[in-house]
Amino acid sequence: MWFSRERGVRRTRTDAWTYVWVDMFSRKSAKIDIEQLLPYKSKFLMIDRVVLYEPNRKIVTQKHITGAEWYITDHYPQDPMMPGHITAEVMVQTCALLFRAIYEKRKDATVYLTSSRTRFFSVVRPEDRIITTAQPIRVTTGAAIFRAEARVRGELAARGQFTLAFSTSGDKDAEKNAALHISEISKVRSSSPSTLAHCRPC
């Protein structure tokens, strides 16, 4: 247990999979359960634990690369490194975790719509720990744009902006709905972190 620099905020780490944020003044808590919010198989789950969680505002995750992962062993055998699109997947899953935490009552599947301004700066290698930070830029009832960055060894490894939305499983009009989500979210004006702190699940 430890205290943050923000007055009145106490954070308690419960285990490797959950993180509890407690506001000592309001006595309200928010809990992140990775396995519940991101229903991936363990081999494709790109988050080991949540390092920091500020409801509706920010999330920081960690992923330890052991070198035994399926996407590392053959890329490349003589010089193993993490593929860039997998690094991007780590950022997308971190954004998705925050997205589903904001709309915790929604049970629809989360889909990845678009990415922009994605750049890679440093190679991720075995034994690296990827620290990924995600923050919302624009939020609507069914979609959101997030800004994310991944760091290894204290250096920026990658960053980008990612658009996520909810989609009903088996939706025949998935492409149409995705286009509507993009159209809707493009009309939303950018909000400051203080404004985003007040967004709530629908």
N, C-alpha and C positions, 0 to 999 in steps of 0.2 A: 504494500500500500504506500502511496506517496501523494504529495500535493503538487499541483501545477502552479505556474506563476499567476494564473488567473485567480483572483480572490474568490474564495468560497467554493472552489471546485476540487473534489477529491476523486482520484481514479484508483480503482482496485482491479488488479489482474487476477482472474479466477483460475484459469488454466490456459493451455496452449490454444484452445479453440474459442474461448469467449473473452469478452472484455466488457467491463461494467463502468459506466460513466455516472457519477453521482453528483448532483447539484445539492450542496449542503443547505442552501437556503430554502429551495422549494421541496427538498426531500424527494425529488423525482429521479428515477434511474432509467437508463437505456442500456439494453443488453444486446450484444452482437453474437449470434450463433452462426458461425460460418457454414457448417454442414446443413443447417436448416434453410438458410437463405440461398445458398449456392448448391443445388442438388447434383453435384458432379461426382463421378467415380474418382477414387483417390488418385489414380494415375493422371487425371486431367485437372485436378484441383491445384491451382497455382498460388495458393495462399496457405501458409503454415499457421500464422497467428496474426491477430490484430494488435498492433503496437499502441495505437492511439485512435480514439473515436470521440468526435464531437458531434452530437446529433444534428443532422441536416446541414452541417457545415464542412466537415473534413473527416477523412479516415486515412490511417497509415497502416500498411500491412508489411509483413516480412515473409520472404520465401528463401529457404536455404537450398542451394544447388549442391547436391552431393556428388554429382558426376555419374551416378548410376541411372539417371532418368533416361527414358527411351529416346528423348529428343536430343540427348547429349552424346550417347555412346557412339553413334554413327556420324556425328557432325562436329568435328571430323576425327577419325580414330587417332591420327598422329598429332592433332592439335585441337582437342575438344573445346567447343564453345557453344553457347546457347544461340539458336537461330533467332533472328530478329523478330520474326512473326510470333514466336513464343514469348519473347520479352513484351511484345505488344499485348499478347493475351493476358499476361500478368497484370498489366495496367487496366485492360478491359474488365477483368474479374474484380479488381479492386473497385472500379467505378460501379460495377453491377452490385457489389456488396453494399455500397453506400446507397445506391438507387433503391434496392429492395428494403433497406433499413428505413429510408424515408417513407416509402409506401409499404409498410410492413403488413398491412391488411390485405394487400392485393395478392391473389394466388395465381395470376396469369404468368406464363413463361416470360422471361426477359430475353429480348432479342437485341443483337448488336446491329445497328443500322449503317452508320458511317463513321469514318475517321478523317481527321484533317490535321495538318501541321505536325504530322508524326515524323520525328527525327531520331536518329541513333548516334550516340556520341562515344560510347565505350563498350568494349566486348565483355560479356558476362561469361565467366569460366567456373569450372567445378570449385566448390568450397566458398564461392561468393554468396553473400546474403543480399538479396534484392530488397531494398526498402522503397516501397511505392506509396506515394501520396496522391489522393484524389480529392477534388473539390468541385462542387456544382457551379456551372456558369449560368445556365438557364434551365428552368424547371417548369413543366406543365403537368397536367393531370395524368397524362399517359406516356410522357417521354421527357428526356432530360439530356443536356449536353454537359460533359464533365471535362475538366482539365486534369491531366495526370502526369506524373513524372516518376521515373524509376532511378534509383541510385545504387551504386555498388562501390565499396571501399571509399565512401565519402564523395565519389565523383558522379556527375550526372551521366547516366547510361542511355536514357531515352525519355522522350516526352511527347505528348500529343493531346488532341481533343477527340472525344468519343461520344457518339450519340446512341443512347439506349432507349428502348421502348418496351411496353408490354404487348404481348401477342397471345391470343387464345390458341391453344394447341389444336391443330387441324383446321385452322381458319382458311377457308378457300379464297378469301380476299386479302391474304396476308400482304401481297405486294401493294395493293391499293391502300390498305391501312397504314403501311409503312410510309407511303408517299404522303398520306394525310398527316402523319406524325411529324414528318420533316417539315411540311408546309406550316403546321401549327407552331412548331417550336421556333421556326425562323422568324415568326412574327412577334415573339416574346422579347422584350427588351432585356438587355443584360442587367442582372441584379447584383448589388453589392453583397458581401458576406453577411452584413447585418440584416439585410432584407431576407436573404435565403434562410437565415436562422429561424424565421417565423413560418416557413412553409411546413405544412402538416399533411399526413396521409389523407386521401380523399375518402 
